[in-house]
Amino acid sequence: MADDIVLLSAWPSMFGMRVRVALAEKGLKYEYREEDLRNKSPLLLNMNPVHKKIPVLIHNGKPISESMVIVEYIDGVWNHKSPLLPTDPYQRAQARFWADYVDKKLYDIGKKIIWSTKEEDPETGKKEFIECLKLLERELGDNPYFGGENFGFVDVSLVTFSCWFHTYESYGNFSIETECPKLIAWTKRCLEKDSVSSSLADPHKIHDFASGVRKRLGIE
């Protein structure tokens, strides 16, 4: 019996893109349903009644929420191809640690750059954001991927932010490539993978989206 896989997400979401990358890495076919986050569907509210957020993966009628929880679920269920988490317990713990760091730090700091009001100083957010990226770059080191020689869990967690880099740079008035050249080289390496390039949104469309939200919020 074929797996019935449905993904509820929104196209600009770096969290939803993570799930798309993981599904593509495993070569899985699925139904994609775009959500209007200002008018959430009854299906989304029913499948994620706790947080009422995207992404949600529905596998044979059963919902899984939270992007990296979903990625780990995908890796566990379809473990015959392209493993994302290491088998070594310590390395698995380290991968989860850095993915958690990306979740807890990068997104919230990035919001200070893009969604700051005229009264707020975006310089603080920019400084924190660059420091965060530099720390991740040091963790990457000279490896081709965060998982060493192979694309893995931490790469999935971070690479989807790359299509927002242009927007961060535009509103923060800085260059990530100047500050973190190895990280940009890693981004380009990841984008050579079809699973990544086919799953990430166009950076210029992301910028247009962010600009529209800023205008709607009255901060542009």
mmCIF file of the C-alpha atoms, coordinates in Angstrom:
data_MODEL
# 
_entry.id   MODEL 
# 
loop_
_atom_site.group_PDB 
_atom_site.id 
_atom_site.type_symbol 
_atom_site.label_atom_id 
_atom_site.label_alt_id 
_atom_site.label_comp_id 
_atom_site.label_asym_id 
_atom_site.label_entity_id 
_atom_site.label_seq_id 
_atom_site.pdbx_PDB_ins_code 
_atom_site.Cartn_x 
_atom_site.Cartn_y 
_atom_site.Cartn_z 
_atom_site.occupancy 
_atom_site.B_iso_or_equiv 
_atom_site.pdbx_formal_charge 
_atom_site.auth_seq_id 
_atom_site.auth_comp_id 
_atom_site.auth_asym_id 
_atom_site.auth_atom_id 
_atom_site.pdbx_PDB_model_num 
ATOM 1   C CA . MET A 1 1   ? 0.000   0.000  0.000  1.00 0.00 ? 1   MET A CA 1 
ATOM 2   C CA . ALA A 1 2   ? 1.401   3.403  -1.025 1.00 0.00 ? 2   ALA A CA 1 
ATOM 3   C CA . ASP A 1 3   ? 1.978   6.016  1.664  1.00 0.00 ? 3   ASP A CA 1 
ATOM 4   C CA . ASP A 1 4   ? -0.501  8.890  1.721  1.00 0.00 ? 4   ASP A CA 1 
ATOM 5   C CA . ILE A 1 5   ? 1.593   11.973 2.456  1.00 0.00 ? 5   ILE A CA 1 
ATOM 6   C CA . VAL A 1 6   ? 0.210   15.507 2.681  1.00 0.00 ? 6   VAL A CA 1 
ATOM 7   C CA . LEU A 1 7   ? 2.176   18.636 3.600  1.00 0.00 ? 7   LEU A CA 1 
ATOM 8   C CA . LEU A 1 8   ? 0.398   21.721 4.908  1.00 0.00 ? 8   LEU A CA 1 
ATOM 9   C CA . SER A 1 9   ? 2.630   24.750 4.595  1.00 0.00 ? 9   SER A CA 1 
ATOM 10  C CA . ALA A 1 10  ? 3.043   28.278 3.210  1.00 0.00 ? 10  ALA A CA 1 
ATOM 11  C CA . TRP A 1 11  ? 5.455   28.968 0.383  1.00 0.00 ? 11  TRP A CA 1 
ATOM 12  C CA . PRO A 1 12  ? 7.650   31.626 2.133  1.00 0.00 ? 12  PRO A CA 1 
ATOM 13  C CA . SER A 1 13  ? 8.110   29.510 5.271  1.00 0.00 ? 13  SER A CA 1 
ATOM 14  C CA . MET A 1 14  ? 11.699  28.350 5.823  1.00 0.00 ? 14  MET A CA 1 
ATOM 15  C CA . PHE A 1 15  ? 10.223  25.804 8.229  1.00 0.00 ? 15  PHE A CA 1 
ATOM 16  C CA . GLY A 1 16  ? 7.953   24.314 5.589  1.00 0.00 ? 16  GLY A CA 1 
ATOM 17  C CA . MET A 1 17  ? 10.850  24.280 3.129  1.00 0.00 ? 17  MET A CA 1 
ATOM 18  C CA . ARG A 1 18  ? 12.795  22.072 5.550  1.00 0.00 ? 18  ARG A CA 1 
ATOM 19  C CA . VAL A 1 19  ? 10.135  19.402 5.216  1.00 0.00 ? 19  VAL A CA 1 
ATOM 20  C CA . ARG A 1 20  ? 10.139  19.727 1.433  1.00 0.00 ? 20  ARG A CA 1 
ATOM 21  C CA . VAL A 1 21  ? 13.928  19.257 1.368  1.00 0.00 ? 21  VAL A CA 1 
ATOM 22  C CA . ALA A 1 22  ? 13.692  16.155 3.575  1.00 0.00 ? 22  ALA A CA 1 
ATOM 23  C CA . LEU A 1 23  ? 10.912  14.646 1.456  1.00 0.00 ? 23  LEU A CA 1 
ATOM 24  C CA . ALA A 1 24  ? 12.920  15.347 -1.703 1.00 0.00 ? 24  ALA A CA 1 
ATOM 25  C CA . GLU A 1 25  ? 16.044  13.784 -0.186 1.00 0.00 ? 25  GLU A CA 1 
ATOM 26  C CA . LYS A 1 26  ? 14.039  10.597 0.370  1.00 0.00 ? 26  LYS A CA 1 
ATOM 27  C CA . GLY A 1 27  ? 12.511  10.731 -3.095 1.00 0.00 ? 27  GLY A CA 1 
ATOM 28  C CA . LEU A 1 28  ? 8.972   10.758 -1.700 1.00 0.00 ? 28  LEU A CA 1 
ATOM 29  C CA . LYS A 1 29  ? 5.884   11.884 -3.566 1.00 0.00 ? 29  LYS A CA 1 
ATOM 30  C CA . TYR A 1 30  ? 3.375   13.925 -1.603 1.00 0.00 ? 30  TYR A CA 1 
ATOM 31  C CA . GLU A 1 31  ? 0.449   16.295 -1.891 1.00 0.00 ? 31  GLU A CA 1 
ATOM 32  C CA . TYR A 1 32  ? 1.248   19.915 -1.097 1.00 0.00 ? 32  TYR A CA 1 
ATOM 33  C CA . ARG A 1 33  ? -1.485  22.180 0.278  1.00 0.00 ? 33  ARG A CA 1 
ATOM 34  C CA . GLU A 1 34  ? -0.794  25.890 0.534  1.00 0.00 ? 34  GLU A CA 1 
ATOM 35  C CA . GLU A 1 35  ? -2.130  27.529 3.692  1.00 0.00 ? 35  GLU A CA 1 
ATOM 36  C CA . ASP A 1 36  ? -3.335  31.111 4.019  1.00 0.00 ? 36  ASP A CA 1 
ATOM 37  C CA . LEU A 1 37  ? -1.964  31.995 7.440  1.00 0.00 ? 37  LEU A CA 1 
ATOM 38  C CA . ARG A 1 38  ? -4.444  34.846 7.825  1.00 0.00 ? 38  ARG A CA 1 
ATOM 39  C CA . ASN A 1 39  ? -7.297  32.432 7.183  1.00 0.00 ? 39  ASN A CA 1 
ATOM 40  C CA . LYS A 1 40  ? -6.132  29.018 8.375  1.00 0.00 ? 40  LYS A CA 1 
ATOM 41  C CA . SER A 1 41  ? -7.943  26.015 6.990  1.00 0.00 ? 41  SER A CA 1 
ATOM 42  C CA . PRO A 1 42  ? -10.106 23.765 9.167  1.00 0.00 ? 42  PRO A CA 1 
ATOM 43  C CA . LEU A 1 43  ? -7.734  20.926 8.237  1.00 0.00 ? 43  LEU A CA 1 
ATOM 44  C CA . LEU A 1 44  ? -4.718  22.779 9.676  1.00 0.00 ? 44  LEU A CA 1 
ATOM 45  C CA . LEU A 1 45  ? -6.583  23.713 12.846 1.00 0.00 ? 45  LEU A CA 1 
ATOM 46  C CA . ASN A 1 46  ? -7.730  20.124 13.236 1.00 0.00 ? 46  ASN A CA 1 
ATOM 47  C CA . MET A 1 47  ? -4.341  18.576 12.531 1.00 0.00 ? 47  MET A CA 1 
ATOM 48  C CA . ASN A 1 48  ? -2.372  20.984 14.745 1.00 0.00 ? 48  ASN A CA 1 
ATOM 49  C CA . PRO A 1 49  ? -4.837  22.071 17.427 1.00 0.00 ? 49  PRO A CA 1 
ATOM 50  C CA . VAL A 1 50  ? -2.088  22.926 19.940 1.00 0.00 ? 50  VAL A CA 1 
ATOM 51  C CA . HIS A 1 51  ? 0.007   25.481 18.020 1.00 0.00 ? 51  HIS A CA 1 
ATOM 52  C CA . LYS A 1 52  ? -2.210  25.981 14.949 1.00 0.00 ? 52  LYS A CA 1 
ATOM 53  C CA . LYS A 1 53  ? 0.937   26.509 12.870 1.00 0.00 ? 53  LYS A CA 1 
ATOM 54  C CA . ILE A 1 54  ? 2.523   25.199 9.698  1.00 0.00 ? 54  ILE A CA 1 
ATOM 55  C CA . PRO A 1 55  ? 4.172   22.995 8.682  1.00 0.00 ? 55  PRO A CA 1 
ATOM 56  C CA . VAL A 1 56  ? 2.173   19.881 9.365  1.00 0.00 ? 56  VAL A CA 1 
ATOM 57  C CA . LEU A 1 57  ? 2.928   16.537 7.731  1.00 0.00 ? 57  LEU A CA 1 
ATOM 58  C CA . ILE A 1 58  ? -0.018  14.159 7.479  1.00 0.00 ? 58  ILE A CA 1 
ATOM 59  C CA . HIS A 1 59  ? 1.148   10.591 6.976  1.00 0.00 ? 59  HIS A CA 1 
ATOM 60  C CA . ASN A 1 60  ? -1.634  8.086  6.387  1.00 0.00 ? 60  ASN A CA 1 
ATOM 61  C CA . GLY A 1 61  ? -4.025  10.376 8.253  1.00 0.00 ? 61  GLY A CA 1 
ATOM 62  C CA . LYS A 1 62  ? -1.733  10.969 11.243 1.00 0.00 ? 62  LYS A CA 1 
ATOM 63  C CA . PRO A 1 63  ? -0.373  14.511 11.790 1.00 0.00 ? 63  PRO A CA 1 
ATOM 64  C CA . ILE A 1 64  ? 3.190   15.414 12.803 1.00 0.00 ? 64  ILE A CA 1 
ATOM 65  C CA . SER A 1 65  ? 3.997   19.030 13.703 1.00 0.00 ? 65  SER A CA 1 
ATOM 66  C CA . GLU A 1 66  ? 7.126   21.176 14.175 1.00 0.00 ? 66  GLU A CA 1 
ATOM 67  C CA . SER A 1 67  ? 9.537   21.225 11.255 1.00 0.00 ? 67  SER A CA 1 
ATOM 68  C CA . MET A 1 68  ? 12.573  19.437 12.708 1.00 0.00 ? 68  MET A CA 1 
ATOM 69  C CA . VAL A 1 69  ? 10.364  16.904 14.469 1.00 0.00 ? 69  VAL A CA 1 
ATOM 70  C CA . ILE A 1 70  ? 8.865   16.202 11.044 1.00 0.00 ? 70  ILE A CA 1 
ATOM 71  C CA . VAL A 1 71  ? 12.317  15.960 9.436  1.00 0.00 ? 71  VAL A CA 1 
ATOM 72  C CA . GLU A 1 72  ? 13.418  13.456 12.078 1.00 0.00 ? 72  GLU A CA 1 
ATOM 73  C CA . TYR A 1 73  ? 10.189  11.496 11.576 1.00 0.00 ? 73  TYR A CA 1 
ATOM 74  C CA . ILE A 1 74  ? 10.777  11.360 7.818  1.00 0.00 ? 74  ILE A CA 1 
ATOM 75  C CA . ASP A 1 75  ? 14.342  10.199 8.395  1.00 0.00 ? 75  ASP A CA 1 
ATOM 76  C CA . GLY A 1 76  ? 13.177  7.489  10.768 1.00 0.00 ? 76  GLY A CA 1 
ATOM 77  C CA . VAL A 1 77  ? 10.316  6.129  8.694  1.00 0.00 ? 77  VAL A CA 1 
ATOM 78  C CA . TRP A 1 78  ? 12.060  6.212  5.314  1.00 0.00 ? 78  TRP A CA 1 
ATOM 79  C CA . ASN A 1 79  ? 15.516  5.195  6.498  1.00 0.00 ? 79  ASN A CA 1 
ATOM 80  C CA . HIS A 1 80  ? 16.446  3.264  3.358  1.00 0.00 ? 80  HIS A CA 1 
ATOM 81  C CA . LYS A 1 81  ? 17.841  6.308  1.541  1.00 0.00 ? 81  LYS A CA 1 
ATOM 82  C CA . SER A 1 82  ? 19.832  9.482  2.276  1.00 0.00 ? 82  SER A CA 1 
ATOM 83  C CA . PRO A 1 83  ? 20.127  9.283  6.090  1.00 0.00 ? 83  PRO A CA 1 
ATOM 84  C CA . LEU A 1 84  ? 19.949  12.734 7.653  1.00 0.00 ? 84  LEU A CA 1 
ATOM 85  C CA . LEU A 1 85  ? 20.854  11.931 11.256 1.00 0.00 ? 85  LEU A CA 1 
ATOM 86  C CA . PRO A 1 86  ? 24.084  10.103 12.155 1.00 0.00 ? 86  PRO A CA 1 
ATOM 87  C CA . THR A 1 87  ? 23.893  6.621  13.675 1.00 0.00 ? 87  THR A CA 1 
ATOM 88  C CA . ASP A 1 88  ? 26.407  7.479  16.416 1.00 0.00 ? 88  ASP A CA 1 
ATOM 89  C CA . PRO A 1 89  ? 24.480  8.662  19.546 1.00 0.00 ? 89  PRO A CA 1 
ATOM 90  C CA . TYR A 1 90  ? 26.918  11.500 20.313 1.00 0.00 ? 90  TYR A CA 1 
ATOM 91  C CA . GLN A 1 91  ? 26.879  12.789 16.753 1.00 0.00 ? 91  GLN A CA 1 
ATOM 92  C CA . ARG A 1 92  ? 23.073  12.579 16.726 1.00 0.00 ? 92  ARG A CA 1 
ATOM 93  C CA . ALA A 1 93  ? 22.953  14.627 19.917 1.00 0.00 ? 93  ALA A CA 1 
ATOM 94  C CA . GLN A 1 94  ? 25.276  17.233 18.401 1.00 0.00 ? 94  GLN A CA 1 
ATOM 95  C CA . ALA A 1 95  ? 23.163  17.449 15.251 1.00 0.00 ? 95  ALA A CA 1 
ATOM 96  C CA . ARG A 1 96  ? 20.022  17.986 17.331 1.00 0.00 ? 96  ARG A CA 1 
ATOM 97  C CA . PHE A 1 97  ? 21.843  20.620 19.415 1.00 0.00 ? 97  PHE A CA 1 
ATOM 98  C CA . TRP A 1 98  ? 22.839  22.717 16.406 1.00 0.00 ? 98  TRP A CA 1 
ATOM 99  C CA . ALA A 1 99  ? 19.450  22.373 14.722 1.00 0.00 ? 99  ALA A CA 1 
ATOM 100 C CA . ASP A 1 100 ? 17.902  23.556 17.990 1.00 0.00 ? 100 ASP A CA 1 
ATOM 101 C CA . TYR A 1 101 ? 20.354  26.474 18.049 1.00 0.00 ? 101 TYR A CA 1 
ATOM 102 C CA . VAL A 1 102 ? 19.214  27.519 14.577 1.00 0.00 ? 102 VAL A CA 1 
ATOM 103 C CA . ASP A 1 103 ? 15.586  27.327 15.704 1.00 0.00 ? 103 ASP A CA 1 
ATOM 104 C CA . LYS A 1 104 ? 16.053  29.264 18.933 1.00 0.00 ? 104 LYS A CA 1 
ATOM 105 C CA . LYS A 1 105 ? 18.496  31.912 17.725 1.00 0.00 ? 105 LYS A CA 1 
ATOM 106 C CA . LEU A 1 106 ? 18.542  32.613 14.008 1.00 0.00 ? 106 LEU A CA 1 
ATOM 107 C CA . TYR A 1 107 ? 14.831  33.069 13.329 1.00 0.00 ? 107 TYR A CA 1 
ATOM 108 C CA . ASP A 1 108 ? 14.151  35.364 16.291 1.00 0.00 ? 108 ASP A CA 1 
ATOM 109 C CA . ILE A 1 109 ? 17.252  37.469 15.668 1.00 0.00 ? 109 ILE A CA 1 
ATOM 110 C CA . GLY A 1 110 ? 16.398  37.716 11.976 1.00 0.00 ? 110 GLY A CA 1 
ATOM 111 C CA . LYS A 1 111 ? 12.982  39.118 12.872 1.00 0.00 ? 111 LYS A CA 1 
ATOM 112 C CA . LYS A 1 112 ? 14.716  42.087 14.531 1.00 0.00 ? 112 LYS A CA 1 
ATOM 113 C CA . ILE A 1 113 ? 16.228  42.996 11.164 1.00 0.00 ? 113 ILE A CA 1 
ATOM 114 C CA . ILE A 1 114 ? 13.211  42.544 8.915  1.00 0.00 ? 114 ILE A CA 1 
ATOM 115 C CA . TRP A 1 115 ? 10.304  43.516 11.139 1.00 0.00 ? 115 TRP A CA 1 
ATOM 116 C CA . SER A 1 116 ? 11.876  46.285 13.266 1.00 0.00 ? 116 SER A CA 1 
ATOM 117 C CA . THR A 1 117 ? 9.888   49.511 13.436 1.00 0.00 ? 117 THR A CA 1 
ATOM 118 C CA . LYS A 1 118 ? 11.306  52.953 12.706 1.00 0.00 ? 118 LYS A CA 1 
ATOM 119 C CA . GLU A 1 119 ? 11.706  53.506 16.439 1.00 0.00 ? 119 GLU A CA 1 
ATOM 120 C CA . GLU A 1 120 ? 13.761  50.328 16.889 1.00 0.00 ? 120 GLU A CA 1 
ATOM 121 C CA . ASP A 1 121 ? 17.462  50.079 16.092 1.00 0.00 ? 121 ASP A CA 1 
ATOM 122 C CA . PRO A 1 122 ? 18.075  47.353 13.484 1.00 0.00 ? 122 PRO A CA 1 
ATOM 123 C CA . GLU A 1 123 ? 21.827  47.538 14.163 1.00 0.00 ? 123 GLU A CA 1 
ATOM 124 C CA . THR A 1 124 ? 21.441  45.456 17.307 1.00 0.00 ? 124 THR A CA 1 
ATOM 125 C CA . GLY A 1 125 ? 19.670  42.708 15.401 1.00 0.00 ? 125 GLY A CA 1 
ATOM 126 C CA . LYS A 1 126 ? 22.204  42.860 12.579 1.00 0.00 ? 126 LYS A CA 1 
ATOM 127 C CA . LYS A 1 127 ? 25.134  42.494 14.992 1.00 0.00 ? 127 LYS A CA 1 
ATOM 128 C CA . GLU A 1 128 ? 23.508  39.512 16.741 1.00 0.00 ? 128 GLU A CA 1 
ATOM 129 C CA . PHE A 1 129 ? 22.582  37.926 13.422 1.00 0.00 ? 129 PHE A CA 1 
ATOM 130 C CA . ILE A 1 130 ? 26.125  38.136 12.057 1.00 0.00 ? 130 ILE A CA 1 
ATOM 131 C CA . GLU A 1 131 ? 27.536  36.752 15.326 1.00 0.00 ? 131 GLU A CA 1 
ATOM 132 C CA . CYS A 1 132 ? 25.111  33.836 15.097 1.00 0.00 ? 132 CYS A CA 1 
ATOM 133 C CA . LEU A 1 133 ? 26.122  33.085 11.500 1.00 0.00 ? 133 LEU A CA 1 
ATOM 134 C CA . LYS A 1 134 ? 29.825  33.336 12.366 1.00 0.00 ? 134 LYS A CA 1 
ATOM 135 C CA . LEU A 1 135 ? 29.340  30.784 15.154 1.00 0.00 ? 135 LEU A CA 1 
ATOM 136 C CA . LEU A 1 136 ? 27.615  28.423 12.716 1.00 0.00 ? 136 LEU A CA 1 
ATOM 137 C CA . GLU A 1 137 ? 30.402  28.988 10.210 1.00 0.00 ? 137 GLU A CA 1 
ATOM 138 C CA . ARG A 1 138 ? 32.978  27.991 12.824 1.00 0.00 ? 138 ARG A CA 1 
ATOM 139 C CA . GLU A 1 139 ? 30.993  24.833 13.533 1.00 0.00 ? 139 GLU A CA 1 
ATOM 140 C CA . LEU A 1 140 ? 30.975  24.032 9.817  1.00 0.00 ? 140 LEU A CA 1 
ATOM 141 C CA . GLY A 1 141 ? 34.754  24.466 9.670  1.00 0.00 ? 141 GLY A CA 1 
ATOM 142 C CA . ASP A 1 142 ? 36.327  23.092 6.502  1.00 0.00 ? 142 ASP A CA 1 
ATOM 143 C CA . ASN A 1 143 ? 33.717  20.363 6.063  1.00 0.00 ? 143 ASN A CA 1 
ATOM 144 C CA . PRO A 1 144 ? 31.563  20.386 2.932  1.00 0.00 ? 144 PRO A CA 1 
ATOM 145 C CA . TYR A 1 145 ? 28.444  19.971 5.106  1.00 0.00 ? 145 TYR A CA 1 
ATOM 146 C CA . PHE A 1 146 ? 27.545  20.257 8.779  1.00 0.00 ? 146 PHE A CA 1 
ATOM 147 C CA . GLY A 1 147 ? 27.179  16.485 8.715  1.00 0.00 ? 147 GLY A CA 1 
ATOM 148 C CA . GLY A 1 148 ? 30.778  16.128 7.504  1.00 0.00 ? 148 GLY A CA 1 
ATOM 149 C CA . GLU A 1 149 ? 31.031  14.645 4.033  1.00 0.00 ? 149 GLU A CA 1 
ATOM 150 C CA . ASN A 1 150 ? 27.279  14.122 3.735  1.00 0.00 ? 150 ASN A CA 1 
ATOM 151 C CA . PHE A 1 151 ? 24.320  16.498 3.642  1.00 0.00 ? 151 PHE A CA 1 
ATOM 152 C CA . GLY A 1 152 ? 22.390  15.999 6.876  1.00 0.00 ? 152 GLY A CA 1 
ATOM 153 C CA . PHE A 1 153 ? 20.093  17.169 9.663  1.00 0.00 ? 153 PHE A CA 1 
ATOM 154 C CA . VAL A 1 154 ? 21.770  20.499 10.493 1.00 0.00 ? 154 VAL A CA 1 
ATOM 155 C CA . ASP A 1 155 ? 22.114  21.339 6.804  1.00 0.00 ? 155 ASP A CA 1 
ATOM 156 C CA . VAL A 1 156 ? 18.359  20.854 6.385  1.00 0.00 ? 156 VAL A CA 1 
ATOM 157 C CA . SER A 1 157 ? 17.670  23.081 9.397  1.00 0.00 ? 157 SER A CA 1 
ATOM 158 C CA . LEU A 1 158 ? 19.804  25.980 8.149  1.00 0.00 ? 158 LEU A CA 1 
ATOM 159 C CA . VAL A 1 159 ? 19.823  25.922 4.351  1.00 0.00 ? 159 VAL A CA 1 
ATOM 160 C CA . THR A 1 160 ? 16.217  27.047 4.024  1.00 0.00 ? 160 THR A CA 1 
ATOM 161 C CA . PHE A 1 161 ? 17.151  30.347 5.700  1.00 0.00 ? 161 PHE A CA 1 
ATOM 162 C CA . SER A 1 162 ? 19.431  31.045 2.730  1.00 0.00 ? 162 SER A CA 1 
ATOM 163 C CA . CYS A 1 163 ? 16.555  32.126 0.499  1.00 0.00 ? 163 CYS A CA 1 
ATOM 164 C CA . TRP A 1 164 ? 15.856  34.825 3.110  1.00 0.00 ? 164 TRP A CA 1 
ATOM 165 C CA . PHE A 1 165 ? 19.501  36.003 3.145  1.00 0.00 ? 165 PHE A CA 1 
ATOM 166 C CA . HIS A 1 166 ? 18.850  38.593 0.403  1.00 0.00 ? 166 HIS A CA 1 
ATOM 167 C CA . THR A 1 167 ? 16.020  40.070 2.484  1.00 0.00 ? 167 THR A CA 1 
ATOM 168 C CA . TYR A 1 168 ? 18.108  40.153 5.676  1.00 0.00 ? 168 TYR A CA 1 
ATOM 169 C CA . GLU A 1 169 ? 20.920  41.855 3.764  1.00 0.00 ? 169 GLU A CA 1 
ATOM 170 C CA . SER A 1 170 ? 18.584  44.355 2.130  1.00 0.00 ? 170 SER A CA 1 
ATOM 171 C CA . TYR A 1 171 ? 16.976  45.556 5.349  1.00 0.00 ? 171 TYR A CA 1 
ATOM 172 C CA . GLY A 1 172 ? 20.107  45.174 7.476  1.00 0.00 ? 172 GLY A CA 1 
ATOM 173 C CA . ASN A 1 173 ? 22.436  46.788 4.929  1.00 0.00 ? 173 ASN A CA 1 
ATOM 174 C CA . PHE A 1 174 ? 25.201  44.189 5.141  1.00 0.00 ? 174 PHE A CA 1 
ATOM 175 C CA . SER A 1 175 ? 26.708  41.359 3.112  1.00 0.00 ? 175 SER A CA 1 
ATOM 176 C CA . ILE A 1 176 ? 26.634  37.821 4.483  1.00 0.00 ? 176 ILE A CA 1 
ATOM 177 C CA . GLU A 1 177 ? 29.235  36.740 1.917  1.00 0.00 ? 177 GLU A CA 1 
ATOM 178 C CA . THR A 1 178 ? 31.617  39.419 3.195  1.00 0.00 ? 178 THR A CA 1 
ATOM 179 C CA . GLU A 1 179 ? 31.048  38.420 6.809  1.00 0.00 ? 179 GLU A CA 1 
ATOM 180 C CA . CYS A 1 180 ? 30.785  34.635 6.355  1.00 0.00 ? 180 CYS A CA 1 
ATOM 181 C CA . PRO A 1 181 ? 32.313  33.526 3.033  1.00 0.00 ? 181 PRO A CA 1 
ATOM 182 C CA . LYS A 1 182 ? 32.523  29.844 4.016  1.00 0.00 ? 182 LYS A CA 1 
ATOM 183 C CA . LEU A 1 183 ? 28.844  29.808 4.908  1.00 0.00 ? 183 LEU A CA 1 
ATOM 184 C CA . ILE A 1 184 ? 27.902  31.229 1.518  1.00 0.00 ? 184 ILE A CA 1 
ATOM 185 C CA . ALA A 1 185 ? 30.138  28.652 -0.178 1.00 0.00 ? 185 ALA A CA 1 
ATOM 186 C CA . TRP A 1 186 ? 28.269  25.980 1.818  1.00 0.00 ? 186 TRP A CA 1 
ATOM 187 C CA . THR A 1 187 ? 24.948  27.476 0.692  1.00 0.00 ? 187 THR A CA 1 
ATOM 188 C CA . LYS A 1 188 ? 25.995  27.294 -2.962 1.00 0.00 ? 188 LYS A CA 1 
ATOM 189 C CA . ARG A 1 189 ? 27.148  23.703 -2.459 1.00 0.00 ? 189 ARG A CA 1 
ATOM 190 C CA . CYS A 1 190 ? 23.770  22.768 -0.968 1.00 0.00 ? 190 CYS A CA 1 
ATOM 191 C CA . LEU A 1 191 ? 21.945  24.459 -3.851 1.00 0.00 ? 191 LEU A CA 1 
ATOM 192 C CA . GLU A 1 192 ? 23.701  22.128 -6.266 1.00 0.00 ? 192 GLU A CA 1 
ATOM 193 C CA . LYS A 1 193 ? 21.503  19.383 -4.825 1.00 0.00 ? 193 LYS A CA 1 
ATOM 194 C CA . ASP A 1 194 ? 18.155  19.051 -6.612 1.00 0.00 ? 194 ASP A CA 1 
ATOM 195 C CA . SER A 1 195 ? 16.465  18.309 -3.285 1.00 0.00 ? 195 SER A CA 1 
ATOM 196 C CA . VAL A 1 196 ? 17.452  21.777 -2.078 1.00 0.00 ? 196 VAL A CA 1 
ATOM 197 C CA . SER A 1 197 ? 17.178  23.887 -5.223 1.00 0.00 ? 197 SER A CA 1 
ATOM 198 C CA . SER A 1 198 ? 13.725  22.489 -6.035 1.00 0.00 ? 198 SER A CA 1 
ATOM 199 C CA . SER A 1 199 ? 12.436  23.103 -2.500 1.00 0.00 ? 199 SER A CA 1 
ATOM 200 C CA . LEU A 1 200 ? 13.590  26.648 -1.753 1.00 0.00 ? 200 LEU A CA 1 
ATOM 201 C CA . ALA A 1 201 ? 11.642  29.764 -2.697 1.00 0.00 ? 201 ALA A CA 1 
ATOM 202 C CA . ASP A 1 202 ? 13.092  32.424 -4.982 1.00 0.00 ? 202 ASP A CA 1 
ATOM 203 C CA . PRO A 1 203 ? 15.001  35.010 -2.847 1.00 0.00 ? 203 PRO A CA 1 
ATOM 204 C CA . HIS A 1 204 ? 13.535  37.954 -4.784 1.00 0.00 ? 204 HIS A CA 1 
ATOM 205 C CA . LYS A 1 205 ? 9.993   36.674 -4.282 1.00 0.00 ? 205 LYS A CA 1 
ATOM 206 C CA . ILE A 1 206 ? 10.779  36.349 -0.568 1.00 0.00 ? 206 ILE A CA 1 
ATOM 207 C CA . HIS A 1 207 ? 11.918  39.987 -0.544 1.00 0.00 ? 207 HIS A CA 1 
ATOM 208 C CA . ASP A 1 208 ? 8.711   41.092 -2.284 1.00 0.00 ? 208 ASP A CA 1 
ATOM 209 C CA . PHE A 1 209 ? 6.695   39.100 0.241  1.00 0.00 ? 209 PHE A CA 1 
ATOM 210 C CA . ALA A 1 210 ? 8.534   40.683 3.194  1.00 0.00 ? 210 ALA A CA 1 
ATOM 211 C CA . SER A 1 211 ? 8.096   44.146 1.690  1.00 0.00 ? 211 SER A CA 1 
ATOM 212 C CA . GLY A 1 212 ? 4.357   43.552 1.373  1.00 0.00 ? 212 GLY A CA 1 
ATOM 213 C CA . VAL A 1 213 ? 4.099   42.439 4.995  1.00 0.00 ? 213 VAL A CA 1 
ATOM 214 C CA . ARG A 1 214 ? 6.122   45.451 6.161  1.00 0.00 ? 214 ARG A CA 1 
ATOM 215 C CA . LYS A 1 215 ? 3.776   47.793 4.296  1.00 0.00 ? 215 LYS A CA 1 
ATOM 216 C CA . ARG A 1 216 ? 0.767   46.057 5.780  1.00 0.00 ? 216 ARG A CA 1 
ATOM 217 C CA . LEU A 1 217 ? 2.290   46.452 9.256  1.00 0.00 ? 217 LEU A CA 1 
ATOM 218 C CA . GLY A 1 218 ? 3.045   50.121 8.597  1.00 0.00 ? 218 GLY A CA 1 
ATOM 219 C CA . ILE A 1 219 ? 6.814   49.793 8.991  1.00 0.00 ? 219 ILE A CA 1 
ATOM 220 C CA . GLU A 1 220 ? 7.730   50.520 5.358  1.00 0.00 ? 220 GLU A CA 1 
# 
